[in-house]
């Protein structure tokens, strides 16, 4: 069972053309507020973490004048972080802050490993020319961060959030479902347990003399079996205690198409899902299906790793 005792929120201090800005960009500000809210809900400690990725030119200048430039950059960053600590304190949340130099995704993962954080929150970028919501930092965290990663999208706050738990019937998805059900006991939300499967059987079966009626019956049997498995998964939770219960959906089609379509149609606010492993590599990485699906999702995303996940990121 996933517990949340310690949360790291990635703070992007870059804004406009400034390396360290006193006013946070909209995406980071949303992540900070969401992190404070979650910390209050779980009575968790919070760490505000900023990693500044300096250009080669800036690094050279710092080497030339270590005392002045390095102190200037880090001191400005620490001053901004102190305002976040005070904001959290006003809401009854115990917090700390840290500033590091390096690629944000890598520094965040190293900090998570060092301090055993239970969740990372980061803001997402606006849709750019690619139409994709998640940039390189977020995708690298999805792939390689050992704890759950919550990528927060700026959105209108609904009266009751709509949550999709994407299940692949694995132990990870059962843990995710339990986590979301427990969260819904504290803050009302509508949970949809979703599994997508393409029930269109191979056309080659028709060439073997299998008739349409038999193919249809096979597809119906597959759907019934999946529904039964989802209901068994749901039965392992306390979903009956929730105001809105949990709705079960079996979608017809490939996951990377059917689930984003369901999310768009139902104005879903959060997708909670597990990341899949590619065998034969050091550590685990997000699977092809999950990655293709994330490219088409336009809501906040919370990803979980298997219990035996080992991040390939190690200190230099």
Buried (B, 14 or more C-beta within 10 A) or exposed (E): EBEBEBBBBBBBBBBEEEBBBEEBBEBBBBBBBBBBEBBBEBEBBBBBBBBBBBEEEBEEBBEEEEEEBBEBBBEBBBEBBEEBBEBBEEEEBEBEBBBBBBBBBBBBBBBBBEBEBBBBBBBBBEEEEEEBBBBEBBBBBBBBBBBBBBBBBBBEEEEEBBBBBBBBEEEBBBBBBBBBBBBBBEEEBBBBBBBBBBBEBEEEEEEEEBEEEEBEEBBEEBBEEBBEBBEEBBEEBEBEEBEBBBBBBBBEBBBBBBBBEBBEEBEBBBBBBBBBBEEEEEBBBBBEBBBBBBBBBBBBBBBBBBEEBEBEBEEE
